[in-house]
């Protein structure tokens, strides 16, 4: 049985080969901070107790700025996975300065839902 995380890894790696699960600890130290990180956020029981819903996070991280359109590309790729949909509501951008530099790092956190049956 194929795991949803393997499906996500495959889809996101098509967009950015620098795709990691959980953290970007494996990202080469001296490379630009241009990568995608995905992870599980929460698991909740459905109202009818007939199954569960996973909340999944996908963070797109880029030095300077995220190129226009990559958010939509990630959303479209994620939604090709059975049962995965973009969560309703706002998806926030975050900013930081790369340590030891003056480079701005932009990140967007996209949240997805994945329904699973018991």
Secondary structure, 3 states (H helix, E strand, C coil): CCCHHHHHHHHHHHHCCCEEECCCCCCCCCCCCCEEEEEEEEEEECCCCCEEEEEEEEEEEEECCCCCCHHHHHHHHHCCCCCEEECCCCCCEEEEECCCCCCEEEEEEEEEEEEEEC
